[in-house]
Amino acid sequence: MTEPQDVIDTRTSYAAFATEYTEHVRHELDRFPLARALLAHFAELVHADGGGPVADLGCGPGRVAAHLAGLGLDVLGIDLTPRMVEIARREHPSLRFEVGTMAALELPDDGLAGALAWYSIIHTPHARLPVVFAELHRVLVPGGHLLLAFQVGDEPVRPAEMAGHPVTLTFHRHQVDAVAELARGAGLEVVVRTRQERQEHEPTAQGFVLARKPVRPGVATVP
């Protein structure tokens, strides 16, 4: 299957400024208490349902995967950019990281107790989100949990450079209710939808959706 040009551009652009990006987000969670609370809640839900493998999709240099591992989860990080995976493996050698794409995951059906897309749908056009959410539904075990984080807005932004490197990159902003409805359309149950208004160090408000794959009668929820 031929990859969309924007996917190729995203991979190439992040490879260009991967080192600078790693330093930029290294202590990101330290100044983001709401994020830490949501990640802790996500981890508690996974543990309460018996645990199992969790995928951090669009994991970048692996800082959120490492945070979830610190909360006791069995985490696999997946990223579109090989350079990011290389850095994640170096920064967090005890964790597993692989190259992959959210739209076509090389994971079995009903295999994940949880999936995290932490600001990784911001490079996906709204029209292609149903494909991504259908794939996330496929890989989650019945009862499995999904946490999405994204920038809120309506208009895409296309910077010409990032950290001094020329890039061809589009940041797609999404509305919280629209993302929740698309998740529901993919067969997921939306549990929480919320937003944090724009903070001084952020370009936009931040959106979060927590969802769950419905449990089918007679189907176990533990992978």
Buried (B, 14 or more C-beta within 10 A) or exposed (E): EEBEEBBEBBBBBBBBBBEEBBEEBEEBBEEBEBBBEBBEBBBEBBBEBEBBBBBBBBBBBBBBBBBBBEBEBBBBBBBBBBBBBBBBBEBBEEBBBBBBBBBEBEBEEBBBBBBBBBBBBBBBEBEBBEBBBBBBBBBBBBBBBBBBBBBBBEEEBEEEEBEEBEBBBBBBBBBBEBBBBBBBEBBBBBBBBEBBEBEEEEEBBBBBBBBBBEBEEEEEBEB
